[in-house]
Amino acid sequence: MIKKPGLLLKKGLLALGALCVSITATAESAVWKVSKGEDYLYLAGTVHVLRASDYPLPREFEQAYADADRLFFETDIGAMNDVSLQQRMMTQMTYQDGRTLRTVLNEEAYQALTEFVETAGVPIPMAMMQTFKPGLLISTITLLEFQKLGFTPQGVDSYFFTRAMGDGKDRGELETLDEQIALLAGMGEGAESEYILYSLQDFSDLEIAIEDMVTAWRAGDVESLDKQFVAEMMEASEELYDSMLVRRNHAWLPRIEAMFDEAGIEYVLAGVAHMVGDDGLLALLQDRGYEVVQFQAE
């Protein structure tokens, strides 16, 4: 049951937080150094879409990149433009059984969606989105709204993926693209009308919410990030919190721990919401005995 809309659009930005984690008091950026004896790796909380004005990134991101031998992203960014992948994505994220938004949503949700599409100037007519599942629908509208505010898909992850390709650095991923597609395709399932209504409510103050989030992210403000993401998501829907963050973080944890047994230094980049919170990667690693400190560039 979704109780509150706050996190639905922010997930689109981070794709798309706990204070118990021991970090340095002076926040510089959303980059952390995780150590086990003499071995260490970097964890960077990212934002998946940014504006040109958000560059250059904080120095910690660049210094961690320079020190790293391999980069790991949430998924295989390079495969996103693969035609076969895009076909699979559309198959999984659209209704293939005769259902449409008109038949799935109740009258209130459908009318609210129709009115928003018309008044907000969404360039895709409702007729073309009838077979979109709620996850694809809201993600599409969210991206379009971000574009109005000057954001592009060239966020932190894409930036460093391109850099790594050019510099010949090895790249890996924490989960497959099919896993991410399945997650998005299932968003709102069983509570489609409620999901749509709550998502639409959140667009009204999107600009203010995004500015606050980007400011907290640049500063590595763990307290603010925890309040904006983890606390809001848990209040909105425990099921959403579990599927988007908890289960994925626990699935990623052994993959990250295995990096300490490999030669060289890893740089792991994932949405900043995955870093903070009681079930965040920072807390999970600290609970397993790793030293976790907020990285500060020299």
C-alpha positions in Angstrom: 0.0 0.0 0.0 1.5 3.4 -1.1 0.8 5.9 1.7 2.7 8.9 0.4 4.0 10.1 -3.0 7.3 11.7 -2.0 9.7 9.1 -3.2 8.1 8.1 -6.5 9.5 10.9 -8.6 12.8 11.0 -6.8 13.3 7.4 -7.7 13.1 8.5 -11.3 16.0 10.9 -10.8 18.2 8.4 -9.0 16.5 5.4 -10.8 15.4 6.4 -10.7 18.7 7.0 2.5 21.2 5.9 8.2 22.6 8.1 10.4 24.1 5.2 12.3 26.9 5.1 9.7 30.1 6.5 11.0 31.4 9.2 8.6 33.5 12.2 9.0 31.7 15.3 10.3 32.6 17.6 7.5 30.7 16.5 4.4 32.4 17.1 1.1 30.7 14.8 -1.4 28.7 11.6 -1.8 31.9 9.5 -2.1 33.0 7.0 0.6 36.2 5.0 1.1 35.5 1.5 2.4 38.6 -0.3 3.9 39.5 -3.8 5.0 43.0 -3.7 6.4 45.2 -2.3 3.6 42.6 -3.0 0.9 40.0 -0.4 0.0 37.5 0.6 -2.6 35.3 3.6 -3.3 31.5 3.8 -3.1 30.0 6.8 -4.9 26.3 7.8 -4.5 25.2 9.1 -7.9 22.4 11.1 -9.6 21.4 9.6 -12.9 20.3 12.8 -14.6 22.0 16.2 -14.2 22.2 19.7 -15.8 25.2 21.1 -17.5 25.5 23.6 -14.7 26.0 20.7 -12.2 29.5 20.1 -13.7 32.3 20.0 -12.7 31.5 17.3 -10.2 32.9 17.5 -6.7 36.7 16.8 -6.7 36.2 13.6 -4.7 34.5 11.9 -7.6 37.4 12.8 -9.9 40.1 11.7 -7.5 38.4 8.4 -6.8 38.2 7.8 -10.5 41.9 8.6 -11.0 42.8 6.1 -8.2 40.6 3.3 -9.5 41.5 0.4 -11.8 37.9 -0.8 -12.4 34.5 0.8 -12.3 31.2 -0.9 -11.4 27.8 0.6 -12.2 24.3 -0.5 -11.2 23.9 -2.1 -14.6 25.5 -2.4 -18.1 25.1 1.2 -19.3 26.8 0.4 -22.6 24.1 -2.2 -23.5 21.2 0.3 -23.1 21.2 1.2 -26.7 21.1 -2.4 -27.9 18.1 -2.8 -30.2 17.2 -6.3 -28.9 17.4 -5.0 -25.3 15.0 -2.2 -26.1 12.6 -4.6 -27.7 12.7 -6.8 -24.6 12.2 -3.7 -22.4 9.1 -2.6 -24.3 7.6 -6.1 -24.3 8.0 -6.4 -20.5 7.0 -2.8 -19.7 3.8 -2.7 -21.8 0.6 -4.7 -21.6 0.6 -7.6 -24.0 -2.7 -9.2 -22.9 -5.3 -6.8 -24.1 -5.2 -4.6 -21.0 -4.8 -0.8 -21.3 -4.5 2.1 -18.9 -8.2 2.7 -19.5 -9.1 -0.7 -18.3 -6.6 -1.0 -15.5 -7.1 2.4 -13.8 -10.2 3.5 -12.0 -12.1 6.5 -13.2 -10.5 9.0 -10.8 -6.9 7.9 -11.7 -7.6 7.8 -15.4 -9.2 11.2 -15.5 -6.4 12.8 -13.4 -3.8 11.3 -15.7 -5.6 12.5 -18.9 -5.9 16.0 -17.5 -2.2 16.1 -16.5 -1.1 14.9 -19.9 -3.2 17.6 -21.6 -2.4 20.5 -19.2 1.3 19.8 -18.7 2.0 19.7 -22.4 3.2 16.1 -22.4 4.3 15.6 -26.1 3.0 12.0 -26.1 -0.8 11.7 -26.4 -2.7 9.4 -24.2 -3.7 7.2 -27.1 0.0 6.3 -27.6 0.6 5.5 -24.0 -2.5 3.2 -23.4 -0.4 0.0 -23.3 2.3 1.5 -21.0 2.5 -0.2 -17.6 2.5 2.4 -14.7 6.3 2.1 -14.2 7.0 3.0 -17.8 4.4 5.7 -17.9 5.6 7.5 -14.8 9.3 7.1 -15.7 8.5 8.6 -19.2 6.6 11.5 -17.8 9.2 12.1 -15.1 12.0 12.2 -17.7 10.1 14.7 -19.7 9.5 16.9 -16.7 13.2 16.8 -15.8 14.0 17.9 -19.4 11.8 20.9 -18.9 14.1 21.8 -15.9 17.2 21.4 -18.0 18.2 17.9 -16.9 19.6 15.3 -19.3 20.3 11.6 -19.0 24.0 12.5 -18.9 24.3 12.0 -15.1 27.2 10.9 -13.0 27.0 7.2 -14.1 27.0 8.0 -17.9 29.7 10.5 -17.4 32.1 8.1 -15.8 31.1 5.2 -18.0 32.2 7.3 -21.1 35.4 8.3 -19.3 36.2 4.7 -18.5 35.6 3.6 -22.0 37.9 6.3 -23.3 40.6 5.5 -20.8 40.4 1.8 -21.2 39.4 1.1 -17.6 37.6 -2.2 -16.9 33.9 -1.9 -16.2 31.4 -4.2 -14.5 27.8 -4.1 -13.1 26.0 -5.0 -9.9 22.8 -6.3 -11.6 21.7 -7.1 -15.1 19.6 -4.9 -17.3 16.9 -7.5 -17.3 16.7 -7.3 -13.5 16.3 -3.5 -13.7 13.6 -3.8 -16.4 11.7 -6.4 -14.3 11.8 -4.0 -11.3 10.4 -1.1 -13.3 7.8 -3.2 -15.0 6.4 -4.3 -11.7 6.1 -0.8 -10.1 2.6 -0.1 -9.0 1.4 -3.6 -9.8 -1.7 -4.4 -7.9 -2.2 -0.8 -6.9 -2.1 0.9 -10.3 -4.6 3.7 -9.6 -3.1 4.7 -6.3 0.4 4.7 -7.8 -0.6 6.9 -10.6 -2.6 9.4 -8.4 0.3 9.7 -5.9 2.9 10.1 -8.6 0.9 12.9 -10.3 0.6 14.8 -7.0 4.3 15.0 -6.7 4.9 16.8 -10.0 3.6 20.0 -8.5 6.7 20.8 -6.5 9.2 18.8 -8.5 11.6 21.7 -9.1 12.0 22.6 -5.5 12.3 18.9 -4.5 15.0 18.3 -7.1 17.0 21.4 -6.1 17.0 20.3 -2.5 18.1 16.8 -3.5 20.9 17.9 -5.8 22.2 20.3 -3.1 22.2 17.5 -0.5 23.9 15.1 -2.9 26.7 17.5 -3.8 27.4 18.2 -0.2 27.3 14.5 0.8 24.7 15.6 3.4 23.8 12.1 4.8 21.1 13.5 7.2 19.2 15.3 4.4 19.5 12.4 2.0 18.3 10.0 4.6 15.2 12.1 5.2 14.5 12.8 1.6 14.8 9.2 0.4 14.8 6.5 3.1 12.5 8.0 5.6 10.0 9.1 2.9 10.1 5.9 1.0 9.5 3.8 4.2 6.6 6.0 5.1 5.2 5.9 1.6 5.4 2.1 1.1 7.4 -0.5 2.9 6.9 -2.7 -0.2 8.4 -0.1 -2.4 11.3 0.5 0.0 12.0 -3.3 0.1 11.9 -3.8 -3.6 13.8 -0.7 -4.7 16.4 -0.6 -2.0 16.6 -3.4 0.6 16.6 -6.4 -1.6 18.9 -4.9 -4.2 21.4 -3.7 -1.6 21.6 -7.2 0.0 22.0 -8.7 -3.5 24.8 -6.3 -4.3 26.6 -6.8 -1.0 28.4 -10.1 -1.7 29.5 -8.8 -5.1 31.0 -5.7 -3.4 32.7 -7.8 -0.7 34.2 -10.1 -3.4 36.0 -7.0 -4.8 38.3 -7.0 -1.8 39.8 -10.3 -3.0 40.7 -8.9 -6.4 43.8 -7.0 -7.3 43.5 -3.3 -7.9 41.1 -0.7 -6.7 37.4 -0.6 -7.5 35.1 2.4 -7.9 31.4 1.5 -7.4 28.8 4.0 -8.5 25.1 3.6 -7.7 22.2 5.8 -6.9 22.8 7.8 -3.7 19.6 6.4 -2.1 21.4 3.0 -2.1 24.2 4.4 0.1 22.4 5.7 3.2 19.9 4.3 5.6 19.8 1.4 8.0 19.7 -0.9 5.0 22.1 1.2 2.9 25.3 -0.2 1.5 27.4 1.9 3.9 25.6 0.6 7.0 25.6 -3.0 5.7 29.4 -2.9 5.1 30.1 -1.3 8.4 28.0 -4.0 10.1 30.3 -6.6 8.5 33.4 -5.0 10.0 34.6 -2.7 7.2 35.8 0.8 7.9 33.6 3.3 6.2 34.6 7.0 6.0 33.5 9.9 3.8 36.2 10.5 1.3 37.8 13.9 1.1 40.0 14.9 -1.8 43.5 16.0 -1.1 
